[in-house]
Amino acid sequence: MFDETHDPATTMRQRRQEAEAQIRAKELRKVAQGHVLMAGFEAYGNGMNGKGLFAKVNTAAKWGLIWFAMIAPILLVIDQRW
């Protein structure tokens, strides 16, 4: 009469173990994403501080944005006056 495969305690224990495993997996994914992000920042910083093509392109882009930020407001005001 008593079927052990339908034991409520066993079923609840299995569900709890599965839920705990999912929680641990989610936490590990969050930690791994943080490590990937920090590795990306470190690689970007190393490339930016080097002497290669990436550093030159990065410097040119930075100066281009600085000049654009200085000139764009002036051009907008001149356009309004004329």
C-alpha positions, -999 to 999 in steps of 0.1 A, spaced: 0 0 0 27 25 8 46 34 -23 80 49 -16 82 67 -50 54 90 -40 67 97 -5 60 135 2 91 138 23 113 125 -4 97 147 -30 101 178 -9 137 169 -2 144 166 -39 127 199 -47 147 216 -20 179 202 -33 170 213 -68 161 248 -56 194 251 -37 214 239 -67 196 266 -88 204 293 -63 241 282 -61 243 282 -99 228 317 -101 253 330 -75 282 314 -94 270 331 -127 269 365 -110 305 360 -97 317 348 -131 301 379 -148 320 401 -123 353 384 -131 347 388 -169 338 424 -165 370 432 -145 391 412 -169 377 433 -198 384 465 -179 420 454 -173 425 444 -209 411 477 -221 434 496 -197 465 477 -207 457 483 -244 450 519 -238 483 525 -220 503 507 -246 520 520 -277 500 500 -303 472 509 -328 445 506 -301 461 532 -279 465 556 -308 429 552 -320 417 556 -284 437 588 -279 424 602 -313 388 594 -303 392 610 -269 406 642 -284 380 642 -311 352 641 -285 369 668 -264 371 691 -295 335 683 -305 323 691 -269 340 725 -272 329 734 -307 293 721 -309 278 746 -284 294 775 -303 281 762 -336 246 759 -321 247 794 -309 260 808 -342 232 789 -360 206 806 -338 219 841 -343 220 841 -381 
